[in-house]
Amino acid sequence: MEEFKIRTYGRTELAQCYCPTMNPRAAYRKVMQWIDMYPNLRQHLADLGLDPKSRTYTPAQVKAIVDALGEP
């Protein structure tokens, strides 16, 4: 398995890193559920510039997600 790298990811691309056996839409919904379950993570992502309509995560946002959820 490849080492996970902090970089810009598309939202479904990152979701499929966490849920590789799910289809992209289901994987994205699952990761959003996990983000919502982690205290203050959604607000932290917003503070880092995440817009609800964003289709990509910046490296800083990816790092925040990985720090909260662990590496995929």
BAGU-316880 format. One line per field, with one value per residue: residue number from 0; x negated, y, z of N, C-alpha, C, O, CB in turn; residue in one letter. Coordinates in nm, 2 decimals. Glycine has a CB too. Layout:
BEGIN
k <- [NUM, ...]
n.x <- [X, ...]
n.y <- [Y, ...]
n.z <- [Z, ...]
ca.x <- [X, ...]
ca.y <- [Y, ...]
ca.z <- [Z, ...]
c.x <- [X, ...]
c.y <- [Y, ...]
c.z <- [Z, ...]
o.x <- [X, ...]
o.y <- [Y, ...]
o.z <- [Z, ...]
cb.x <- [X, ...]
cb.y <- [Y, ...]
cb.z <- [Z, ...]
r <- [A, ...]
END
This chain:
BEGIN
k <- [0, 1, 2, 3, 4, 5, 6, 7, 8, 9, 10, 11, 12, 13, 14, 15, 16, 17, 18, 19, 20, 21, 22, 23, 24, 25, 26, 27, 28, 29, 30, 31, 32, 33, 34, 35, 36, 37, 38, 39, 40, 41, 42, 43, 44, 45, 46, 47, 48, 49, 50, 51, 52, 53, 54, 55, 56, 57, 58, 59, 60, 61, 62, 63, 64, 65, 66, 67, 68, 69, 70, 71]
n.x <- [-0.08, -0.05, -0.22, -0.03, 0.01, 0.00, 0.17, 0.33, 0.66, 0.94, 1.28, 1.42, 1.22, 1.05, 1.24, 1.27, 1.02, 1.05, 1.27, 1.24, 1.39, 1.64, 1.88, 1.81, 1.99, 2.13, 1.91, 1.82, 2.04, 2.02, 1.77, 1.83, 2.02, 1.85, 1.69, 1.87, 1.93, 1.70, 1.59, 1.61, 1.47, 1.58, 1.62, 1.35, 1.25, 1.39, 1.28, 1.03, 1.09, 1.27, 1.54, 1.89, 1.95, 1.72, 1.51, 1.27, 1.01, 0.78, 0.42, 0.39, 0.65, 0.68, 0.48, 0.60, 0.83, 0.71, 0.56, 0.78, 0.93, 0.75, 0.50, 0.60]
n.y <- [-0.12, 0.22, 0.51, 0.75, 1.08, 1.42, 1.65, 1.85, 1.73, 1.61, 1.61, 1.37, 1.20, 1.20, 1.09, 0.83, 0.73, 0.68, 0.51, 0.28, 0.07, 0.16, 0.33, 0.64, 0.86, 0.75, 0.70, 0.97, 1.07, 0.91, 0.99, 1.26, 1.22, 1.12, 1.34, 1.52, 1.40, 1.43, 1.64, 1.99, 1.98, 2.04, 2.31, 2.39, 2.32, 2.51, 2.74, 2.72, 2.78, 2.62, 2.60, 2.52, 2.45, 2.38, 2.17, 2.06, 1.98, 2.17, 2.13, 2.20, 2.16, 1.89, 1.79, 1.86, 1.69, 1.44, 1.45, 1.44, 1.21, 1.02, 0.85, 0.74]
n.z <- [0.00, -0.08, 0.07, 0.24, 0.12, 0.21, 0.04, -0.22, -0.26, -0.45, -0.34, -0.35, -0.43, -0.20, -0.02, -0.13, -0.07, 0.20, 0.19, 0.00, -0.12, -0.17, -0.38, -0.53, -0.45, -0.23, -0.06, -0.02, 0.12, 0.35, 0.46, 0.52, 0.72, 0.92, 0.96, 1.06, 1.30, 1.44, 1.70, 1.64, 1.40, 1.14, 1.17, 1.20, 0.95, 0.80, 0.90, 0.79, 0.53, 0.39, 0.18, 0.16, -0.11, -0.22, -0.42, -0.38, -0.14, 0.04, 0.11, 0.38, 0.48, 0.43, 0.60, 0.85, 0.85, 0.84, 1.08, 1.25, 1.18, 1.13, 0.92, 0.59]
ca.x <- [0.00, -0.13, -0.21, 0.06, -0.06, 0.08, 0.17, 0.47, 0.74, 1.08, 1.35, 1.45, 1.09, 1.01, 1.33, 1.24, 0.90, 1.10, 1.37, 1.21, 1.48, 1.77, 1.89, 1.77, 2.09, 2.15, 1.78, 1.82, 2.14, 1.97, 1.67, 1.90, 2.08, 1.74, 1.64, 1.97, 1.92, 1.58, 1.62, 1.55, 1.39, 1.64, 1.58, 1.21, 1.23, 1.44, 1.18, 0.92, 1.13, 1.36, 1.67, 1.97, 1.96, 1.58, 1.49, 1.14, 0.96, 0.64, 0.34, 0.42, 0.77, 0.65, 0.41, 0.70, 0.91, 0.62, 0.53, 0.90, 0.98, 0.64, 0.47, 0.69]
ca.y <- [0.00, 0.35, 0.60, 0.86, 1.21, 1.54, 1.73, 1.88, 1.62, 1.62, 1.56, 1.22, 1.13, 1.18, 1.00, 0.70, 0.69, 0.63, 0.40, 0.24, -0.03, 0.22, 0.41, 0.78, 0.94, 0.69, 0.73, 1.11, 1.09, 0.85, 1.08, 1.37, 1.18, 1.11, 1.48, 1.58, 1.33, 1.47, 1.77, 2.11, 1.96, 2.11, 2.45, 2.41, 2.32, 2.64, 2.84, 2.70, 2.83, 2.53, 2.64, 2.40, 2.42, 2.34, 2.04, 2.02, 2.01, 2.21, 2.05, 2.23, 2.10, 1.74, 1.76, 1.87, 1.57, 1.33, 1.46, 1.40, 1.08, 0.92, 0.83, 0.64]
ca.z <- [0.00, -0.09, 0.18, 0.22, 0.11, 0.23, -0.09, -0.26, -0.31, -0.48, -0.22, -0.37, -0.43, -0.06, 0.04, -0.17, 0.00, 0.33, 0.17, -0.14, -0.18, -0.19, -0.49, -0.49, -0.38, -0.09, 0.01, 0.02, 0.23, 0.47, 0.52, 0.57, 0.85, 1.01, 0.99, 1.14, 1.43, 1.52, 1.75, 1.58, 1.27, 1.03, 1.19, 1.18, 0.81, 0.75, 0.94, 0.69, 0.40, 0.32, 0.14, 0.13, -0.25, -0.27, -0.47, -0.34, -0.01, 0.03, 0.19, 0.52, 0.51, 0.43, 0.73, 0.96, 0.84, 0.87, 1.22, 1.33, 1.15, 1.10, 0.78, 0.53]
c.x <- [-0.09, -0.11, -0.12, -0.02, 0.04, 0.06, 0.31, 0.54, 0.88, 1.16, 1.39, 1.32, 1.04, 1.11, 1.31, 1.11, 0.94, 1.19, 1.35, 1.31, 1.62, 1.77, 1.86, 1.87, 2.12, 2.02, 1.78, 1.92, 2.09, 1.86, 1.73, 1.97, 1.97, 1.70, 1.74, 1.97, 1.80, 1.60, 1.54, 1.47, 1.45, 1.61, 1.44, 1.18, 1.28, 1.34, 1.06, 0.97, 1.22, 1.49, 1.76, 1.98, 1.82, 1.58, 1.36, 1.11, 0.81, 0.55, 0.36, 0.55, 0.76, 0.58, 0.51, 0.78, 0.83, 0.59, 0.65, 0.93, 0.87, 0.62, 0.57, 0.61]
c.y <- [0.12, 0.43, 0.72, 1.00, 1.32, 1.63, 1.77, 1.76, 1.67, 1.56, 1.41, 1.14, 1.10, 1.08, 0.85, 0.65, 0.62, 0.51, 0.35, 0.14, 0.03, 0.30, 0.56, 0.86, 0.88, 0.71, 0.87, 1.13, 1.03, 0.94, 1.20, 1.34, 1.17, 1.25, 1.54, 1.52, 1.38, 1.62, 1.88, 2.09, 2.04, 2.26, 2.48, 2.41, 2.46, 2.75, 2.83, 2.73, 2.73, 2.59, 2.52, 2.36, 2.38, 2.20, 1.98, 2.06, 2.06, 2.12, 2.07, 2.16, 1.94, 1.71, 1.76, 1.74, 1.45, 1.33, 1.41, 1.26, 0.97, 0.91, 0.72, 0.51]
c.z <- [0.00, 0.04, 0.15, 0.22, 0.13, 0.11, -0.11, -0.31, -0.35, -0.36, -0.23, -0.37, -0.29, 0.01, 0.00, -0.11, 0.14, 0.30, 0.03, -0.20, -0.21, -0.32, -0.45, -0.41, -0.24, -0.01, 0.06, 0.13, 0.36, 0.54, 0.58, 0.70, 0.95, 1.05, 1.08, 1.28, 1.51, 1.57, 1.69, 1.45, 1.16, 1.05, 1.16, 1.03, 0.75, 0.78, 0.84, 0.55, 0.33, 0.30, 0.12, -0.01, -0.30, -0.31, -0.44, -0.20, -0.03, 0.12, 0.34, 0.57, 0.52, 0.56, 0.84, 0.96, 0.88, 1.02, 1.30, 1.30, 1.14, 0.95, 0.72, 0.51]
o.x <- [-0.19, -0.01, -0.12, -0.10, 0.15, -0.05, 0.40, 0.48, 0.93, 1.11, 1.38, 1.32, 1.00, 1.06, 1.32, 1.09, 0.89, 1.20, 1.43, 1.32, 1.70, 1.66, 1.87, 1.83, 2.12, 2.04, 1.74, 1.89, 2.11, 1.87, 1.68, 1.97, 1.99, 1.67, 1.70, 2.01, 1.81, 1.63, 1.42, 1.42, 1.38, 1.58, 1.40, 1.10, 1.22, 1.32, 0.99, 0.89, 1.25, 1.56, 1.71, 2.00, 1.81, 1.64, 1.33, 1.16, 0.74, 0.61, 0.36, 0.55, 0.81, 0.62, 0.50, 0.81, 0.88, 0.58, 0.64, 0.96, 0.90, 0.70, 0.61, 0.67]
o.y <- [0.13, 0.43, 0.77, 1.02, 1.32, 1.67, 1.74, 1.68, 1.77, 1.47, 1.34, 1.03, 0.99, 0.99, 0.76, 0.52, 0.52, 0.42, 0.38, 0.13, -0.03, 0.34, 0.59, 0.92, 0.96, 0.74, 0.90, 1.20, 1.09, 0.95, 1.25, 1.42, 1.22, 1.28, 1.61, 1.59, 1.37, 1.70, 1.88, 2.19, 2.10, 2.33, 2.59, 2.49, 2.51, 2.84, 2.93, 2.71, 2.76, 2.63, 2.42, 2.24, 2.34, 2.11, 1.87, 2.15, 2.00, 2.04, 1.98, 2.11, 1.88, 1.61, 1.68, 1.69, 1.37, 1.23, 1.35, 1.18, 0.85, 0.95, 0.63, 0.41]
o.z <- [0.07, 0.11, 0.03, 0.31, 0.08, 0.08, -0.04, -0.39, -0.29, -0.30, -0.14, -0.33, -0.26, 0.08, 0.08, -0.11, 0.18, 0.39, -0.06, -0.32, -0.27, -0.37, -0.33, -0.31, -0.14, 0.11, 0.18, 0.23, 0.47, 0.66, 0.68, 0.80, 1.07, 1.17, 1.18, 1.38, 1.63, 1.48, 1.68, 1.41, 1.08, 0.95, 1.10, 0.98, 0.66, 0.70, 0.82, 0.45, 0.21, 0.39, 0.06, -0.04, -0.42, -0.25, -0.48, -0.15, -0.11, 0.20, 0.42, 0.68, 0.61, 0.62, 0.93, 1.07, 0.96, 1.09, 1.41, 1.40, 1.14, 0.87, 0.79, 0.46]
cb.x <- [0.10, -0.08, -0.36, 0.17, -0.13, 0.04, 0.11, 0.47, 0.76, 1.12, 1.48, 1.54, 0.98, 1.01, 1.48, 1.23, 0.80, 1.17, 1.51, 1.08, 1.50, 1.81, 2.03, 1.73, 2.23, 2.17, 1.66, 1.85, 2.27, 1.91, 1.56, 2.01, 2.14, 1.63, 1.63, 2.11, 1.92, 1.45, 1.60, 1.46, 1.39, 1.79, 1.62, 1.13, 1.31, 1.58, 1.13, 0.87, 1.02, 1.36, 1.67, 2.11, 2.01, 1.48, 1.52, 1.03, 0.97, 0.63, 0.19, 0.42, 0.88, 0.57, 0.30, 0.78, 0.96, 0.49, 0.50, 1.01, 1.06, 0.67, 0.33, 0.74]
cb.y <- [0.00, 0.43, 0.65, 0.86, 1.23, 1.62, 1.66, 1.99, 1.51, 1.56, 1.64, 1.20, 1.22, 1.31, 1.04, 0.69, 0.80, 0.74, 0.46, 0.18, -0.14, 0.31, 0.41, 0.86, 0.94, 0.54, 0.70, 1.20, 1.02, 0.71, 1.11, 1.43, 1.04, 1.03, 1.56, 1.56, 1.18, 1.46, 1.77, 2.17, 1.81, 2.09, 2.50, 2.29, 2.20, 2.67, 2.82, 2.55, 2.86, 2.40, 2.74, 2.43, 2.53, 2.36, 2.04, 2.07, 1.89, 2.36, 2.07, 2.38, 2.13, 1.70, 1.86, 1.99, 1.55, 1.32, 1.61, 1.49, 1.08, 0.79, 0.78, 0.69]
cb.z <- [0.12, -0.21, 0.21, 0.32, -0.02, 0.36, -0.21, -0.37, -0.19, -0.61, -0.20, -0.49, -0.50, 0.02, 0.00, -0.32, 0.03, 0.40, 0.19, -0.14, -0.08, -0.07, -0.57, -0.61, -0.46, -0.11, -0.07, -0.10, 0.19, 0.44, 0.42, 0.47, 0.83, 0.95, 0.85, 1.08, 1.41, 1.43, 1.90, 1.69, 1.24, 1.03, 1.33, 1.24, 0.74, 0.82, 1.08, 0.70, 0.32, 0.39, 0.01, 0.18, -0.33, -0.15, -0.62, -0.44, 0.09, 0.08, 0.16, 0.54, 0.41, 0.31, 0.75, 0.95, 0.69, 0.79, 1.26, 1.29, 1.02, 1.17, 0.76, 0.39]
r <- [M, E, E, F, K, I, R, T, Y, G, R, T, E, L, A, Q, C, Y, C, P, T, M, N, P, R, A, A, Y, R, K, V, M, Q, W, I, D, M, Y, P, N, L, R, Q, H, L, A, D, L, G, L, D, P, K, S, R, T, Y, T, P, A, Q, V, K, A, I, V, D, A, L, G, E, P]
END
